[in-house]
């Protein structure tokens, strides 16, 4: 949930980073997501394909909270609606 200033109603990015995104656990999660995308891109490069297109994302069939792994490439819309049923 984004942190909003109650007076102005604007999002406070500095506080959001300090209280959530800057925590060691969240940094590890972000590194894991970036690493998964990097591994997919490396595999595509070995097969002679280019980098992932901007409209594609790496989906973890098993969530990172349960150990991650087992990744696949899906469209952005598919990945974003996966848990919003």
C-alpha positions in Angstrom: 0.0 0.0 0.0 1.6 3.3 -1.0 2.3 5.8 1.8 0.3 9.0 1.3 0.8 12.3 3.1 -2.5 12.9 5.0 -2.3 16.6 4.5 -1.6 16.7 0.7 -2.8 13.2 -0.3 0.4 12.8 -2.4 2.5 9.6 -2.3 5.6 9.8 -0.1 8.2 7.8 -2.0 11.0 8.5 0.5 8.9 7.1 3.4 7.7 4.1 1.3 11.3 3.2 0.4 12.5 3.6 4.0 9.7 1.5 5.5 9.2 -1.1 2.9 11.4 -1.3 -0.2 14.6 -0.6 1.7 14.2 -3.5 4.1 16.7 -6.4 3.6 14.0 -8.9 2.9 12.5 -6.8 0.2 15.9 -6.1 -1.3 16.5 -9.9 -1.5 13.1 -10.4 -3.2 13.8 -7.7 -5.7 17.2 -9.2 -6.4 15.5 -12.6 -6.9 13.1 -11.2 -9.4 15.9 -9.4 -11.3 17.9 -12.6 -11.3 15.1 -14.6 -12.8 14.7 -12.1 -15.6 18.5 -12.2 -16.2 18.6 -16.0 -16.4 15.7 -16.0 -18.9 17.5 -13.4 -21.0 20.8 -15.4 -20.9 19.0 -18.5 -22.0 17.3 -16.6 -24.9 20.7 -15.2 -25.9 22.2 -18.7 -26.0 19.4 -19.8 -28.4 20.0 -16.8 -30.6 16.9 -14.9 -29.6 16.9 -11.3 -28.4 16.1 -9.9 -25.0 12.5 -10.2 -23.6 10.2 -7.8 -25.3 8.8 -5.0 -23.1 5.3 -6.5 -23.0 6.5 -9.8 -21.6 7.3 -10.7 -18.0 8.8 -13.6 -16.1 6.2 -15.5 -14.1 7.1 -17.7 -11.2 4.8 -20.7 -11.2 5.8 -21.2 -7.5 5.8 -17.8 -5.7 9.1 -16.4 -4.4 7.6 -16.6 -0.9 7.5 -20.4 -1.3 11.0 -20.7 -2.7 10.4 -19.5 -6.3 11.9 -21.2 -9.3 10.0 -22.8 -12.1 9.7 -19.7 -14.2 8.1 -19.0 -17.6 7.6 -16.1 -19.9 4.0 -14.7 -20.0 2.4 -11.5 -21.3 2.3 -8.6 -18.9 -1.6 -8.6 -18.8 -1.6 -12.4 -17.9 1.0 -11.9 -15.2 -0.8 -8.9 -13.6 -4.2 -10.6 -13.5 -2.9 -13.9 -12.2 -3.8 -13.2 -8.6 -6.7 -10.7 -9.1 -9.5 -13.2 -9.9 
